[in-house]
Amino acid sequence: MNRKRRGAFRHFPFGIRLLVLALAVTALTTWAAPAHGEELEVADLSGKHVAFLVGDGFQDAETLVPMGHLVNRGAEVTVIGVAPAVFQAYNSEVKVRVEASVNDVSVDDFDGMVIPGGRSPDWLREHSEVVDFVREFVESGKVVAAICHGPQVLVAAGVMEGVDATCFGGMSDELVEVGANYEDVPLARDGNIITSRIPDDLPVFNEAIEEALAEG
């Protein structure tokens, strides 16, 4: 894949770009505001390339807020999925364009991957090429972050046995059934796998992704 291509964020309609930036600013100024006299440290993720795995019925905030956060830190973002297409969030009118199929990219193209929640993960895990790509990504040791129902794809990939993890409470049984160490906490990080529960947990989810990418 050509690393010089423009990021997904730049291809969005102007209104969507404004929404992403607004959400990112909210994350920075409201959710992550430092205490009085404390300096806010942010990572420089310039040169990092992050895949967002998206399908039909994604959750808007769980997609756009981490995306805006990473772009704000200098990372390049590419939306990948089953095939290039435009999908709509299940909970709003927000639309996102999938730029590339998992068949046309390589794990080597990226430094990390984010799997947003909503109805998208349940749809994505029905596609063997997506499941295979996710398994390869996890096995590579690169950062994989999934929120809400996002871990459904990780479960399908067979990579969660013995892993400390969290998720949206309604799918917790799926993690337990495959041998994951499920706990109802805002964030779980086990090796290169980061998981989180709901939009309210996005501040710690974003911070964990940022830290993991910076470490890598």
N, C-alpha and C positions, 0 to 999 in steps of 0.2 A: 504494500500500500504506500502511496506517495505521501511522505511525511510533510511535504510542503503545502498540501491542500489546506484550504481555509477551514476553520473549525465549524462545527454544526451551529454554534451560537450565531455566527455571522450570516447564516443562511435563513434564519428565522425572519418572519415579517417584523417590521419595525415595532409594531405594538407589542409583540411577544418579547422582543429584546428589551423593551422598556420594562415589561413586567418582570423579567428575569433580574434586571438590574435593581428594580425596586425591592424585590424579595431579598436579594443579596444584601442590599443596604440595611434592610430590616434585620437580617441575621447579624450583621456586623454591629449595628448601633443599639439594637434593643436586646437581642438574645445574648450577645457576646460582649456587652459593655464591661470594661474593666472597673474594678473598685477604685475609689478615689485615691489618687497618688500611685496607682499601679499602671505600668506601661503595658499596652496590648502588643503581644508578639505575634507576628504572622509569618508564615513560611513563604518563600519565593519558589513557586512551582513552575517557573519558566523552563521550558524544555520537556515537561511532563505531558504525556498524552493519555487521556482517560476515555475509555469507552463507556457509554451509557446504553444498557441493554433494554430496549423499549418495544412494547407491542401494543395492541389495541386495548384501550381501557386503563391506561396508566393513571396513577394518582398525580395530580398536577404539582402540588407542593413538593412531594417526595422526589420529583424529577427536576423541577426548575430551581428549587432552592440549592441543592447540592451542586447543580450545574453552574448557577450563578456564583456560588461561593468559590468553586475551583477556577472559573474564568477570572474572577477578581484576583485570585492569587497568581495568575499568569499561566495556568495550565491550558492546553489545547483539548477540546472536547469533540468527540465524534459519536453520533447516535447510530447504533447498530441494531440489527434485528434479523428477522427471517428474510426480508427482502426490502429494497427501497420502497417507501410508501409514506403516506401521511396518516397519522393516527390521532384520535381525539381522546382526551382524558374522560374517565367515566364520571367525574364529579364536577366538570366545568366545560366551557366551550374552548378551552385551550387545546391547541393542536401542536404536534411535534412531528418533524419529518425524520424518518429513518434514512440515513444517508447511504448505508452500506449493509450488505448481507454478511452474516457470519461466514458464509462460504467464500467471500471475496476479501477477507481480512485475515490477519494472523495474530496470534497471541504476541508475537514479537513486535507488532506495531504499537503496543500499548504498555504503559507502566501500571495501569490499574483499571478496574472495571466497577461500575456502580449498577446495581439492579434495583430500580424503584419498585414500589408496591402498587396496590390497586388490583385490578383484574388482569392486568398484563402478564404477571408471572404464570398464572394458571394457563393462559393461552400459549405462552412461550414454551412451557415445559412439554407441550404436546408435539414439539418439533425436535426430532432427534439431532439435527445438525446444531441446534442451539444448545441442547444438553451436552453434546460432545464438546462444543467449544468452551462452555463453562467449566466442564471437568478438566479440560486441558489447561485452562487459565488458572484454576485453583492449584493444580499439580505443578504449575510453573513456579509457584511461590510468590507470584505477584499479588498485589492488593486486590481483594474482591470484597466489596461492601454491598450488603443487601438490607433493605428496610421493609417493614410491614410484611406483605406477602412475598417479598423478594426471595426469601430463603426457600420458597417452594421449588425454585429452579435448582438451587443447591441440593435439595433433597433428591430431586430427580436425577441429578448428576452423581449421586452416591458418594458424596464427599463429606458428609456431616457426622459420621459415626465417631463418637468420643470427643466431638468439638463442643466447646462452651459456646452457647448461642442463645439468642432471644429472637422474638418476632411478634407480629400481631397475635394477641391472645387466642383468636379464633382458629389459628392454624398450629398452635403449640403441640397438639397431639401428633402432627406429622413429624415434627422434630424428635419427639420422644420415641416414636415408633421406629425411627432409623438409628436410634442410639445416641443422639446428641444430648448434651448436658444442658437442658433447657432451664432458663431462669427468667422470671418476669422482671427484668431490669431495663433501664433506658438504653444501655449499650453493652455489648459483649464483644471482646476481641480475643481471638485464639489464633495465634500465628498470623497468617495473612488474611484470615477471614474476619470481617467486621459485620456485626448484625445489630439491628435496632428495631424498635417497635412501631411507632406512630409518628405523625408530623410533629407532635410536641417534643419529640426527641431529636429533631433535626439539628439543634445546636451542637449536641455532643456527637452526633453522627458525623456532621461536617468536620468538626475538629479532629475526630479520630481518623477520617480519611486524609485530611491535610497532613497530620503527623505521620501517618504510615507512608504516604508518598514521599514526604521529606526525608524520612529515614532511608527509603529505598534509593 
